[in-house]
């Protein structure tokens, strides 16, 4: 039967600590009023404990009304902010605020239990937003604290010391690891995000988009977030060939570049002829909530582990949005000819909006009249970028009005998208089909695991022109202005102040230390991503096949899972019982004590504690009351308590204990 006594103030304070730690990561994702409601409720309960403030109750009905007003206001705020109380963000906000208010209602052990279990659920909701190693470690600590709270509230006489409670809680979690591991490896995996909710997961992801305006890609230069990681089999391609192909942009309204209708590019068959060196690699792509999969330009086939295809633009495209981390293997050949005889959308690659880029069009027509071939015209434009006062800058000025004309004739300072967009306009104005390609260029090699790490700051844009008998040819006008950007990567031209924290920027030794720590941490994250977060259906099937399971399907996996779990549930209690008997001489001595009492039909009942058993024994052997109490208290002290007595005292007391029936 559940105890009705109120939990102690200390146990409530420890519970509030655990709940605050569990809810605190949500403060980063939720509106500030969610945090304020939760923290106000926690502070309210603290003031009740320390200064005897009133809590909501039927006796203090005004306080109860105040609590109800807060609850109703919270629901209205969620509905107004999210449009509903359903969904990841709205649901978590509601849960966090209601959890805080629930703390003000804890009066019985039942309330305490309900609050603890709600806290466990809040722990789970943190993984809706991130499954990083620090988050897992933090939530592991929170679970230890809240499990310790459950142990504490079931120890009203404070027999167990606080440190022993925490230790016991940690041991319980460690003992559950075998079951957790079996479930992780064998439980059938589902396609799609395990933790994220499709309607709002990764909605705030940053990175390459299917639209481009001047200045948009340059905004990513400040982002250190990883876009994807690549592990090559053998040699890496030269830096100048590390183009990671993404969305291809055909259409422009004079300001923004966008893709052509995707259904068209998916329906048209590509004609790509490959030659030269092959590069085999595996790529782990971070979720970005779009359909494209980045690949080294140009992949010769789509991966087998992801449902995807190469569309008419040469873009590797997934059949579903990338809402979770994806791992796939590819082979790419940088030397290729793309639609060299025929391009079905060639007319779309010549379109320019009327009444835009007038100065650029005039300049293009002038240069076109001075050159005999397409190749000569292309070289004329590149020479203009190279020999005139054009500058590659990480912080381009804001352009107004006609941005292409403003860049070519006024500012002449730009990032990669400025050069790609203006070069494409100059090509189209001269009658040469051209389009903008976005993606990433370069990457940074992590010396710890030889993985190429491509970050958001490596985002890049270049141009492809279509030439008869050659097809689509990559032209990167940025290389004409800043060859170092292409040959060495963005990291080499970025100042140290932008690549390192301010507190290490002035010391070479600290910078080297920081980079070493960063590389090692990234290597650890890579292993975590590959073997934990990216452990999906395909990876599970491959792993189980390597373990010897032929043709693993859900039926065979279920049989293995059930068998192993049954084995664990049988062996684990036996192992724990054996270890406890072997490792704890106090228990063996107490069993000797119980054996002496068994002669009088006094045997501990299942679930009966030492104090209850002692009280029952005293009723039969009242003349041994003092000895029974002494031995029982010595046992409790040595087995559960502060161990202020020695085991020798218990051994001597039991040896001298020779119970006899009263005469």
N, C-alpha and C positions, 0 to 999 in steps of 0.2 A: 504493500500500500504506500502511495506517495506521501511523503512528509508534508505537512501543512505549515510548518514553522517558516517564518520569514528568513531569507538568506541574510547572512551577515553583511555589514557595510563593506568589510574588506573584500569579500567575494564579489560584491556588486562593482566596486572600484576596479578590480582586476578584469571583470567582464567588460566594463566600459573602455578600458585600455585596449583590449583585444578588438572590440567593435570599432573603435576609432581607427586603429591600424588597418582593419579590414576595409573600412569605408574611405580612408584617406586618398587612395589612388583615384577614386572617382571625383575628387575635388578638382583634378586636372581636366576632366572631360565634361563635367556638368556645370551649369550656370552657378554663379556664386550664391544665389539664394538657396540652392539645395544644401550647400555646405553650411550656410548660416543656420538653417532650420535644424540640421543634425547636431551641430556644435552647441546651439542654444539649448537643445533638449539635454545633451550630455552635461552642460554646465548647470542646468536646472537641477538635475539629480545630484550633482556634486554639492551644490549649495544646500540641498535637503540633508545630505549626510553630514556636512560640516557645520551648517548653521540652522538646521531644522526648518528649512523652508517648506511650505505646504506643497503637497503633490495632488494631482487630480484625483478626486474621490467624491462619493455621494455626500460626504460630510462637508467638503469644501466645494460646493457646487459652482462658485464663481471661477475657481481655478479649473474645474472640469470644463466649463464653458470656454475659457481661454484656450485650453488644449484643443477643443473641438474647432474653434475658430482657426487655429493654426493648421489643423488637418484639412479643413475645407479649403482654406486659402492655398495650401500646398497642391491639392488636387486641381483647383482652378488654374493655378500657375502652370502646372504641367500641361493641362489641356490647352491653355492659351499658347504656350511656347512650342509644344510639339504637335498640337492638333488632335492628340489622343493620349490615353494612358497605356496604349499597347505599343510594343516595339522595344528595341534594345535600350535606346537612350531614355525614353519616357518611362519604361518599366523599371530601369535601374534607379532613376531619380525618385520615383515613387517609393521603391523599396528602401532606399537609404534614408529618406525623410521619415517614413513610418517606423523604421527600426529605431531611429533616435527617439521618437515619441513613445515607442514601446518601453524604452528604458525608464521613463517616468512612471510606468504602471507596474513595475516589478514589486510585488508584495509577498508572493508565495514562491515555493520551489517550482510550481507549475509555470508561473510567469517566467521564472529564471530559465527553465529548460526551453521554453518556447523562444525566448530571446537568443539563447545560445544557438539553437538550430537555425534561426533566421540569420544569425551571424555567419554560420557555415555557408548558407546560400549566398550571402554577400561576397564571401571569399570566391565562390565559383564565378560570380558575375564579373570579377576583375579580369578573367580570362576572355571575356567577350571583347575586350579592348586590346590587350597585349598578352602574349605568352612568353615574354622574355625571361631570361634566367633570373635577373634581379626580382622580377615579380613573383616567380615561383618560390624563390628563397624567402621573400617577405611573407607570402601567404603560408608557407610551411611554418614559420615562426608564429603567425597568427593562429593557426590550427593548434599548435602546441599550447598556446596560452588559453584558448577557449576549451580545449580538452582538459587542461588543468583546472579550469573553472568548474567543469562538471565533476571532477574528482573532489574538489574542495567542498562543494555544496553537499556531497554525499559523505562528508567526514565532519559532521557537526561538532564532535567532541575534540577536533583538532589533534587527532592522534598522530597524523603524518605531518612532518615538517614541510614548510613551503618549498624548499629546494628539492626535497624528495618527491613532492607532487609534480613539479616541473620535469624532473628526471623520469618519473613514471609515465607522464604524458608523452615525452619524447620516445621512450621505449615502446609504447603502444604504436606510435606511428612507424617506427623502424620495423616492428614486427609485422606490420601490414604491407611492407614493401614487396615481399615475394608475391602476394596476391595482386598487388598493383602492377607488378612487372608482367605477370602472366596475362592479366586482362589487357594490358597495353599491347603486348605482342600478338595475342591470339584473338582478341575480340574483333569480330568482323568490322572492317573499316568501311565508311561510306564516302562516296564522292561528294565533294563540296566542303565548305568550312565546318569544322567540328564545333568551334566556339562562336564564330561570327554569325550574325543574323543577316540574311541576304538583303533585306530592305535598307539597311543603313550601315552595314559593315564596310569599313574603309572608305566611307563617303568623303572623308577629308584628305584622302591620299594625295600627295604631291608628286609631280613628275611630268614626263612627256605627255602631251595631250594630242587630240586629233584636230586641234586648231592652233594657229600660230599668228601672233601679232608681234610687231617689233617691240622688244623689251621683255617678252614673256619668258623666253628661255634664259635670258641673262639673270632673271630673278632667282633661278635655281643655283646660281654660283655660290650662294651662301649656304646651301643645303649639303650637309655631310651624310645624309641618309643613303643607305645602300640601295641601289636599283637592282643589282643582281651580282652573283659571284660565279666565276667560271674556272673550271679545272680542266686543263688541256692534257691530252695524252701525247707526250713528246714535246717538240719545240712549239713555242708560241709564235704567232704571226708577227712580223715587224710592226712597230708602233704605228707606222703610216697606213697599215692595212687593218687596223683595229676599228673598223666601222661597224656599229651594231645597229642593224636596220630596224626602223620602226615605221610609223604611219607615213604614207606618201600623200602629199597635199597637191591637189590639182587646181582647185577653184579659188579665186580671189575677188573680193569686192572693192579692192583698192586699199584695204586696211588689214583684213583678216584672211588667212589662207586656211582652206578646209579640204577634207577628203572628198573624193567622188563617191557616188552611191555605192555602198559596200556590196549590195546584192549584185551589182554589175561586175565588180572586180572579182567576186567569188565565182561568178558563172563563166567567165572567160578563161580559157586555158592559156597558161603561160608557155613561152617557148624560150627556154634558157639552155644554152650550150656551155658546159663546164670544161675547164682545162686547168692544168697546173697543179700546184700542191694542194693536198687535202689536209684539213685540220680537224681532228676528232676531239670533242670536248663535251663536258657535262655542264649544264647551266642551272643555277638555282635562282629563280625569279621571285622577287618580293611581290606581294599582292598590290595591284594598282587599279582593280575594278574595271579594266577594259579588256578587249578581246585579243589584242596583239601579244605575240610572244617574241621577245627580242632574240636575234640571232646574228652571228658574224656574217657580214655581207659577202657571199650569198649562200644560204643553206641549199644543199642539193636534194634534200628530201625532208619531210616533216617527221617529228619524233614518233616513236611507237607507243610511248607511255602517256601521251596527251592527245586527245581527239582534236586534230588540227589539220590545216592545209595551207599551202602556199598560194596566195591569191594572185590575180593578174598583175599586181604591183610588185610582186616578189616579197610580199610581207607574210611572215609566218603568223597565221591567225588561228586562235583557239575557237572551238565551237561554242565555248561558254566564257563568260567574264572571269577574269583571274581574281577571285575573291580570297584565295588562300595561296600560300607559298607553293610554287610549282617547280619540280625538278625534272629535267629531261636531257637526253643525249642527242647530239647533232654532229653532222659533218658538213663543213663549209669549204668552198673553194673561192678565194678572192678573185681569180681570173675567170671571167665568164662573158658571154655575149647574150644580151637580153632583148628578145624580139627584134632581131637585127633586120628582118625582111619586112615585117608588118607590125604596126602598132594600132590596135582597134580604136583607141581613144586619142589618136594623134591630134585631132582638131581641138579637143578640149585643152591640149597642152599649148595652144596658141592664143587662147582667149585672154583678153585684157578688158577691164571695164572702161566704158566711155567716160570722157571728162576726168580721167585720172592719169597721173604720171605723164603729163604733156611734155614737160622738159626732158624727161627720160626717153620718151618716144622719139622726140626730135633728135636727140643725141644718138640714139640707136640707128635711126635712118641715115644720119650723116656717116657714121662709122661703117654701116653696111655698104654704102655706096663706094667706100674707099677700099673695101676688101673683096677678094674674088671668091673665096670659099667660106663655108661655115667654120672650118677649123681656124682659118685666118682671123675671122671675126671674133671667135672665142678668145684667141690669143690676144687680140687687140683690147678686149675688155679686161682680161686678167692683167695685162701690162699697165692699163690705166690704174687699176687698184694697187699694183705693186710700185709704180713709179710716181704716182701723184701723192698728195698729202693725205693719205688714208691711214687710220690708226685702228688697231684692234684694242678694245678696252673692255674691262670687266664691268665697268659702270657707265654704260652709254647714256648720253643726255636724252631727256624726254623730247620727243618730236611731236609737233602739232601740224594740223593741216594735212597736206599730201606727204606722208612719211617717207616714201621712196625718193621723191624729188628733194625733200628736205635733207635726207641723208646724203644723196649723191652730190648735191650742189652746195650744201651749207655745212652741216656738222662734220661729215666725213669721219665720224667716230662711232664705232659700233661693235656689237658682238656678232656671233656667227649668224644669227637669224637676219641681221641687217644685210650682210653680204650675200647670203643665200637668196633672200627675197629680191633684192635689187638686181642681182645677177640674172635671176630667172625672168624678171620683167624686161631687162635689156635683151635677153635671148628671144623672148616672145615678140617683142617689138620689132625685131629684125627678121622674123619669120622662122625662127628655129624653135621647134617644140621643146619645152622645158617644164620641169616640175620640181617642187621642193621635197626633200626627204628629211625626215626628222629621226632622231634616235640618240645614240651616244657614240663618242669617239674616245678611244684610249682606254684608260683604266690604270689602276695601281697594283703592282705585284706585292702580295704579302709574303715576305721572306720566311715566315714561320711555316706556312703550309703550301707555298708556291701557288696560291690561288690569286687569280686576277679579280680585284674588287672594283666594280664600276659603280660610282656614286652618282647622285643626282647632279652634282656639279660638273660631271662629264657630259651632260646633255649637249647635243650638237645638232646643227642643221646644215645641209649641203644641197647641191643642185644636181639633177640628172638632165642631160640634153639627149634628144633622139636624133641620131645621124644615120642617113641611109647606108645600108650594108654594115653598119656597126651596132645599131640598136641603141639602147639606153646606155649612156656613158656617164660615169660619175665625174663631176667637176666640183671641186671644193674651193670656192673663191677665198675662203678664210686663209687657206695656205698661201695665197699670193700676197697677203698682208702680214701674216704671222706664221711662218713655217714652223716655228718652235711649238705652236699649239698642236700641230698635227704630228710632228716628229717625236715630241717628248711628252705630250699630254698637258692637260690643264694645270696639273700640280706644279709643273716646272715654271710656269709663268705667274702663278699666284703668289703674292707676298706671304711671308711666314705668318704675319698677323692674321691672315684670313684662313690659314690652315691649322693654326695651333691656338690654344687658349691664351688669353692675355698674360696670365701669370707665368708662362714659360717662353714667351715670344722673344725675350731679351737674352736668353741663355742658350747657347748651342748644346750644352750638356743636358739641360732640362728638355729641350726640344727632342734630342735623341732618345732620352728616357721616355718621354711622352709617346713618341712614335712606336717605341718598343712595346710599351704597355698596350697601346691601341692595336698593334698588329696581333699580339697574343690574345687579346680580348676578342678581336674579330675572328681569329682562328677557332676559339672556343665556341663562339656564336655559330660559326659555320657547321661545326659538328652537331651542335644542338639543333640547328635548322634541318640538317639532312636526316638525322636519326630519330628526332622526336617530332618536330613540327611538320615535316614533310613526309611523315610515315603514313602514307595513304594506301588505297587499295593495291595499286601497282607495286609499290615498294614492299608492302606486306607480303604479296604473292611471291616476289623475287626472294625476299628474306626466308620465307618458309620453304621455298624450293631448295635453297642452299642448305637448309637444316635437314633435308632429306624427305620432306613431305611432297609426294608426287601429286601433281594436279590439284593444288589446294583450292577448295571451294568452301562455301559457307557450311555445308554439311560436315565435311571432314574437319574443318576448323572448330565447329561446335563440339564434335566428339572429343578432339584433343583438349579443348578448353574445359569441358565437363570432367574429363578424366584427371587432368592436372589439378583442377580446383578441388576435386574430391580427395585426391592424394594429399594436397596441402592441408585440407581441413582435418584429415585423419592424423597426419604426421606432426603437424605443428603443435597441437595440444600435448601430444605425447612427448615431443622434444622439450617443450617448455616445462612440463612436469618433471621430466628427468633432470634437466639442468637445474631446476629449482631445488630438487632434492639433493643433487650432488654439490651444489654450490652453497647451500645455506645450512650450516650445522645447527642453527637455531631451530629450524623447522624439525630436524631429526630429534633434537632434545625434547621439543614440545610433543612430538609423536610418542616418545617414551613416557612422558607424563600422561598422555591420553590412554596409553596401553595400561598403565596402572589403574586408571579410573574405569577402564573397560571391564575389569573384574567385578565391578558393582553395577554392570549394565549401563554405564554412563559412556555413551559414544556420541561425538559431535555430529549433529544432524547436518544435512546438506544446506549450505548457506548460513549456518549458525556461526556467529563470530565468537572469538575467545571470551569476551566478557559475558555474553549470554550463556555460553557453555559453563563458565565458572559459576554463575548464579544458579544454574540448574544443579550442578554438582554439589554446591554448598547445601542445598535443600536436603540432599541425601546424606552428606557427610558434614554436618554442621560443626562437629568438633575439630574438623580440619580446615575451617573457614580461613584462618590466618595464612596457612600454608598455600591453600589454593589461590587466594588473592595475590600473595607474594609472587608465586610462580607465574600466574597469568600476567601481572603487571610487568615482570621482568621480560617475559616473552614479547609483549606488545612493544615495550621500550626498545628491545633489541631488533625486532623484526620490522617495526613500522616507525618507531620514534627517533629520538635524538641519540640513542646508543650511549647514554651516560653511565650505564652499567656494563660490566664485563660479562662475557659468555661463561666465564668460570663461575660467577655467582649463580647463574641459571643452572649450570651443570651440578653444582653442589646442592642447591635447593631441591632439585628433582631427585638426586641420589638419596638425600635424607628423607624424602617424602615416602613414607611407608603407610598408606591408608589402611585403616581397619574400621570395622563397623563399631558403632558405639555400644558399650556393654549395657 
